[in-house]
Amino acid sequence: EPDITGVVNAVEGDRILVVEGLERAGVPQEEWFGKRAIFFTLTGDTVIERDGEPVTPDNFTGLKVAVWADGAIAESYPEQAKAARVVILEDLGGDSGETENDEAESIETEKGEAGTGNAENGAAENGAPDNSELMIDSGSYAGIDGDTFFVKISGVPEEVGTKEFHLSAELRDSFEKYALAVDDPIKFTYTNNENGEAVIIAISKIDNQ
């Protein structure tokens, strides 16, 4: 079974953003946020086919595809993985006037904005190198024990359960102001410190209204 079947909503260099549940490409992030989405890196070993024949599309945007990951899928949001196999199912085309580059840039911009101010201090305070990759994810708040923060991650199988994170020193000092209740939907930015621990450096509630 493929790891995901969806529409290529954006292309960024050698990466394609596949989102489940879309009917077209070029959909703004705020409209697909919360759906399962994976950024796949296409490599020289990636097999791309249509109707059982190898193909090399000029443009992936708007293609409905089934994708198999090569190895582990990183639990960021969107998730990230290398693509082992891409099967093109149909061409749905694009819409909306927002190009694939605009969409990809908006995702990268959000990563940067989420880390501004908190990223440098939060990473340094938790022993993370200054160039640590910042990752954005979402889920439901599942509790806290000391500086261990529990989250039910969005877009992963239920049996995976909760994931543990640590809070940056700054967040630990200001955590009460977020007034989080169990099952509150949240969006957060995190990085890995020098010990390989996932450290959250920014949190915001998701307003579902």
Contacts in CASP RR format, 6 or more apart in sequence:
PFRMAT RR
TARGET T0000
AUTHOR 0000-0000-0000
METHOD contacts of the structure
MODEL  1
EPDITGVVNAVEGDRILVVEGLERAGVPQEEWFGKRAIFFTLTGDTVIER
DGEPVTPDNFTGLKVAVWADGAIAESYPEQAKAARVVILEDLGGDSGETE
NDEAESIETEKGEAGTGNAENGAAENGAPDNSELMIDSGSYAGIDGDTFF
VKISGVPEEVGTKEFHLSAELRDSFEKYALAVDDPIKFTYTNNENGEAVI
IAISKIDNQ
2 66 0 8 1.000
2 67 0 8 1.000
2 68 0 8 1.000
2 85 0 8 1.000
2 87 0 8 1.000
3 38 0 8 1.000
3 67 0 8 1.000
3 68 0 8 1.000
3 69 0 8 1.000
3 73 0 8 1.000
3 81 0 8 1.000
4 18 0 8 1.000
4 20 0 8 1.000
4 36 0 8 1.000
4 38 0 8 1.000
4 66 0 8 1.000
4 67 0 8 1.000
5 20 0 8 1.000
5 64 0 8 1.000
5 65 0 8 1.000
5 66 0 8 1.000
5 67 0 8 1.000
5 89 0 8 1.000
6 18 0 8 1.000
6 19 0 8 1.000
6 20 0 8 1.000
6 21 0 8 1.000
6 22 0 8 1.000
6 64 0 8 1.000
6 65 0 8 1.000
6 66 0 8 1.000
7 18 0 8 1.000
7 19 0 8 1.000
7 21 0 8 1.000
7 22 0 8 1.000
7 23 0 8 1.000
7 24 0 8 1.000
7 25 0 8 1.000
7 62 0 8 1.000
7 63 0 8 1.000
7 64 0 8 1.000
7 65 0 8 1.000
7 92 0 8 1.000
8 16 0 8 1.000
8 17 0 8 1.000
8 18 0 8 1.000
8 25 0 8 1.000
8 60 0 8 1.000
8 61 0 8 1.000
8 62 0 8 1.000
8 63 0 8 1.000
8 64 0 8 1.000
8 65 0 8 1.000
9 17 0 8 1.000
9 18 0 8 1.000
9 19 0 8 1.000
9 22 0 8 1.000
9 25 0 8 1.000
9 26 0 8 1.000
9 27 0 8 1.000
9 32 0 8 1.000
9 37 0 8 1.000
9 61 0 8 1.000
9 62 0 8 1.000
9 100 0 8 1.000
9 103 0 8 1.000
10 16 0 8 1.000
10 17 0 8 1.000
10 25 0 8 1.000
10 26 0 8 1.000
10 61 0 8 1.000
10 100 0 8 1.000
10 101 0 8 1.000
10 103 0 8 1.000
10 104 0 8 1.000
10 107 0 8 1.000
11 17 0 8 1.000
11 59 0 8 1.000
11 60 0 8 1.000
11 61 0 8 1.000
11 100 0 8 1.000
11 101 0 8 1.000
11 104 0 8 1.000
12 39 0 8 1.000
12 100 0 8 1.000
12 101 0 8 1.000
12 104 0 8 1.000
12 108 0 8 1.000
14 41 0 8 1.000
14 42 0 8 1.000
14 43 0 8 1.000
15 39 0 8 1.000
15 40 0 8 1.000
15 41 0 8 1.000
15 42 0 8 1.000
15 104 0 8 1.000
16 39 0 8 1.000
16 40 0 8 1.000
16 42 0 8 1.000
16 60 0 8 1.000
16 65 0 8 1.000
16 83 0 8 1.000
16 86 0 8 1.000
17 37 0 8 1.000
17 38 0 8 1.000
17 39 0 8 1.000
17 40 0 8 1.000
17 78 0 8 1.000
17 103 0 8 1.000
17 104 0 8 1.000
17 107 0 8 1.000
18 37 0 8 1.000
18 38 0 8 1.000
18 40 0 8 1.000
18 65 0 8 1.000
18 67 0 8 1.000
19 27 0 8 1.000
19 32 0 8 1.000
19 35 0 8 1.000
19 36 0 8 1.000
19 37 0 8 1.000
19 78 0 8 1.000
20 35 0 8 1.000
20 36 0 8 1.000
20 37 0 8 1.000
21 32 0 8 1.000
21 35 0 8 1.000
22 32 0 8 1.000
22 35 0 8 1.000
23 92 0 8 1.000
24 62 0 8 1.000
24 92 0 8 1.000
24 93 0 8 1.000
24 94 0 8 1.000
24 95 0 8 1.000
24 96 0 8 1.000
25 61 0 8 1.000
25 62 0 8 1.000
25 92 0 8 1.000
25 93 0 8 1.000
25 94 0 8 1.000
25 95 0 8 1.000
25 100 0 8 1.000
26 61 0 8 1.000
26 62 0 8 1.000
26 94 0 8 1.000
26 95 0 8 1.000
26 96 0 8 1.000
26 97 0 8 1.000
26 98 0 8 1.000
26 99 0 8 1.000
26 100 0 8 1.000
26 103 0 8 1.000
27 95 0 8 1.000
27 96 0 8 1.000
27 103 0 8 1.000
28 96 0 8 1.000
28 98 0 8 1.000
28 103 0 8 1.000
28 106 0 8 1.000
29 103 0 8 1.000
29 106 0 8 1.000
29 107 0 8 1.000
29 110 0 8 1.000
33 138 0 8 1.000
34 77 0 8 1.000
34 138 0 8 1.000
34 154 0 8 1.000
34 155 0 8 1.000
36 79 0 8 1.000
36 155 0 8 1.000
37 77 0 8 1.000
37 78 0 8 1.000
37 79 0 8 1.000
38 67 0 8 1.000
38 69 0 8 1.000
38 73 0 8 1.000
38 78 0 8 1.000
38 79 0 8 1.000
38 80 0 8 1.000
38 81 0 8 1.000
39 78 0 8 1.000
39 79 0 8 1.000
39 80 0 8 1.000
39 81 0 8 1.000
40 67 0 8 1.000
40 69 0 8 1.000
40 80 0 8 1.000
40 81 0 8 1.000
40 82 0 8 1.000
40 83 0 8 1.000
40 86 0 8 1.000
41 80 0 8 1.000
41 81 0 8 1.000
41 82 0 8 1.000
41 83 0 8 1.000
42 48 0 8 1.000
42 83 0 8 1.000
42 86 0 8 1.000
43 70 0 8 1.000
43 82 0 8 1.000
43 83 0 8 1.000
45 70 0 8 1.000
45 84 0 8 1.000
46 70 0 8 1.000
46 82 0 8 1.000
46 83 0 8 1.000
46 84 0 8 1.000
46 85 0 8 1.000
46 86 0 8 1.000
47 54 0 8 1.000
47 84 0 8 1.000
47 85 0 8 1.000
47 86 0 8 1.000
48 54 0 8 1.000
48 55 0 8 1.000
48 56 0 8 1.000
48 57 0 8 1.000
48 85 0 8 1.000
48 86 0 8 1.000
48 88 0 8 1.000
49 55 0 8 1.000
49 85 0 8 1.000
49 86 0 8 1.000
49 87 0 8 1.000
49 88 0 8 1.000
50 87 0 8 1.000
50 88 0 8 1.000
52 87 0 8 1.000
55 88 0 8 1.000
57 63 0 8 1.000
57 88 0 8 1.000
61 93 0 8 1.000
61 94 0 8 1.000
61 100 0 8 1.000
62 91 0 8 1.000
62 92 0 8 1.000
62 93 0 8 1.000
62 94 0 8 1.000
63 88 0 8 1.000
63 89 0 8 1.000
63 90 0 8 1.000
63 91 0 8 1.000
63 92 0 8 1.000
63 93 0 8 1.000
64 88 0 8 1.000
64 89 0 8 1.000
64 90 0 8 1.000
64 91 0 8 1.000
64 92 0 8 1.000
65 86 0 8 1.000
65 87 0 8 1.000
65 88 0 8 1.000
65 89 0 8 1.000
66 86 0 8 1.000
66 87 0 8 1.000
66 89 0 8 1.000
67 83 0 8 1.000
67 85 0 8 1.000
67 86 0 8 1.000
67 87 0 8 1.000
68 83 0 8 1.000
68 84 0 8 1.000
68 85 0 8 1.000
68 86 0 8 1.000
69 81 0 8 1.000
69 82 0 8 1.000
69 83 0 8 1.000
69 84 0 8 1.000
70 81 0 8 1.000
70 82 0 8 1.000
70 83 0 8 1.000
70 84 0 8 1.000
71 81 0 8 1.000
71 82 0 8 1.000
71 84 0 8 1.000
72 81 0 8 1.000
73 79 0 8 1.000
73 80 0 8 1.000
73 81 0 8 1.000
74 80 0 8 1.000
74 81 0 8 1.000
74 135 0 8 1.000
75 137 0 8 1.000
75 153 0 8 1.000
75 156 0 8 1.000
75 163 0 8 1.000
76 135 0 8 1.000
76 136 0 8 1.000
76 137 0 8 1.000
77 135 0 8 1.000
77 136 0 8 1.000
77 137 0 8 1.000
77 138 0 8 1.000
77 154 0 8 1.000
77 187 0 8 1.000
78 107 0 8 1.000
79 155 0 8 1.000
110 136 0 8 1.000
111 134 0 8 1.000
111 135 0 8 1.000
111 136 0 8 1.000
111 189 0 8 1.000
112 119 0 8 1.000
112 134 0 8 1.000
114 134 0 8 1.000
114 136 0 8 1.000
114 189 0 8 1.000
114 202 0 8 1.000
115 134 0 8 1.000
115 189 0 8 1.000
115 201 0 8 1.000
115 202 0 8 1.000
118 168 0 8 1.000
118 170 0 8 1.000
118 189 0 8 1.000
118 201 0 8 1.000
118 202 0 8 1.000
119 134 0 8 1.000
119 189 0 8 1.000
119 191 0 8 1.000
119 201 0 8 1.000
119 202 0 8 1.000
120 130 0 8 1.000
121 168 0 8 1.000
121 170 0 8 1.000
122 128 0 8 1.000
122 168 0 8 1.000
122 169 0 8 1.000
122 170 0 8 1.000
122 199 0 8 1.000
122 201 0 8 1.000
123 129 0 8 1.000
123 130 0 8 1.000
123 132 0 8 1.000
123 168 0 8 1.000
123 191 0 8 1.000
123 193 0 8 1.000
123 199 0 8 1.000
123 201 0 8 1.000
124 130 0 8 1.000
125 168 0 8 1.000
125 169 0 8 1.000
125 170 0 8 1.000
126 166 0 8 1.000
126 168 0 8 1.000
126 169 0 8 1.000
126 193 0 8 1.000
126 197 0 8 1.000
126 199 0 8 1.000
126 201 0 8 1.000
127 193 0 8 1.000
127 194 0 8 1.000
127 195 0 8 1.000
128 191 0 8 1.000
128 192 0 8 1.000
128 193 0 8 1.000
128 194 0 8 1.000
128 199 0 8 1.000
129 194 0 8 1.000
132 191 0 8 1.000
132 192 0 8 1.000
132 193 0 8 1.000
133 191 0 8 1.000
133 192 0 8 1.000
134 189 0 8 1.000
134 190 0 8 1.000
134 191 0 8 1.000
134 201 0 8 1.000
135 189 0 8 1.000
135 190 0 8 1.000
135 191 0 8 1.000
136 187 0 8 1.000
136 188 0 8 1.000
136 189 0 8 1.000
137 151 0 8 1.000
137 153 0 8 1.000
137 154 0 8 1.000
137 187 0 8 1.000
137 188 0 8 1.000
137 190 0 8 1.000
138 153 0 8 1.000
138 154 0 8 1.000
138 185 0 8 1.000
138 186 0 8 1.000
138 187 0 8 1.000
138 188 0 8 1.000
138 206 0 8 1.000
139 151 0 8 1.000
139 152 0 8 1.000
139 153 0 8 1.000
139 154 0 8 1.000
139 185 0 8 1.000
139 186 0 8 1.000
139 187 0 8 1.000
140 151 0 8 1.000
140 152 0 8 1.000
140 154 0 8 1.000
140 182 0 8 1.000
140 183 0 8 1.000
140 184 0 8 1.000
140 185 0 8 1.000
140 186 0 8 1.000
141 150 0 8 1.000
141 151 0 8 1.000
141 180 0 8 1.000
141 181 0 8 1.000
141 182 0 8 1.000
141 183 0 8 1.000
141 184 0 8 1.000
141 185 0 8 1.000
141 186 0 8 1.000
142 150 0 8 1.000
142 151 0 8 1.000
142 152 0 8 1.000
142 162 0 8 1.000
142 182 0 8 1.000
142 183 0 8 1.000
143 149 0 8 1.000
143 150 0 8 1.000
143 180 0 8 1.000
143 182 0 8 1.000
144 150 0 8 1.000
144 167 0 8 1.000
144 175 0 8 1.000
147 166 0 8 1.000
147 167 0 8 1.000
147 172 0 8 1.000
148 164 0 8 1.000
148 165 0 8 1.000
148 166 0 8 1.000
149 164 0 8 1.000
149 165 0 8 1.000
149 166 0 8 1.000
149 167 0 8 1.000
149 200 0 8 1.000
150 162 0 8 1.000
150 163 0 8 1.000
150 164 0 8 1.000
150 165 0 8 1.000
151 162 0 8 1.000
151 163 0 8 1.000
151 165 0 8 1.000
151 186 0 8 1.000
151 188 0 8 1.000
152 161 0 8 1.000
152 162 0 8 1.000
152 163 0 8 1.000
153 160 0 8 1.000
153 161 0 8 1.000
153 162 0 8 1.000
153 163 0 8 1.000
163 198 0 8 1.000
164 198 0 8 1.000
165 188 0 8 1.000
165 190 0 8 1.000
165 198 0 8 1.000
165 199 0 8 1.000
165 200 0 8 1.000
166 193 0 8 1.000
166 197 0 8 1.000
166 198 0 8 1.000
166 199 0 8 1.000
166 200 0 8 1.000
167 175 0 8 1.000
167 199 0 8 1.000
167 200 0 8 1.000
168 199 0 8 1.000
168 200 0 8 1.000
168 201 0 8 1.000
170 201 0 8 1.000
171 200 0 8 1.000
171 201 0 8 1.000
171 202 0 8 1.000
171 203 0 8 1.000
178 203 0 8 1.000
178 205 0 8 1.000
180 186 0 8 1.000
180 203 0 8 1.000
180 205 0 8 1.000
184 205 0 8 1.000
185 205 0 8 1.000
185 206 0 8 1.000
185 208 0 8 1.000
186 203 0 8 1.000
186 204 0 8 1.000
186 205 0 8 1.000
186 206 0 8 1.000
187 203 0 8 1.000
187 204 0 8 1.000
187 205 0 8 1.000
187 206 0 8 1.000
188 200 0 8 1.000
188 202 0 8 1.000
188 203 0 8 1.000
188 204 0 8 1.000
189 200 0 8 1.000
189 201 0 8 1.000
189 202 0 8 1.000
189 203 0 8 1.000
190 198 0 8 1.000
190 199 0 8 1.000
190 200 0 8 1.000
190 201 0 8 1.000
191 198 0 8 1.000
191 199 0 8 1.000
191 201 0 8 1.000
192 198 0 8 1.000
192 199 0 8 1.000
193 199 0 8 1.000
END
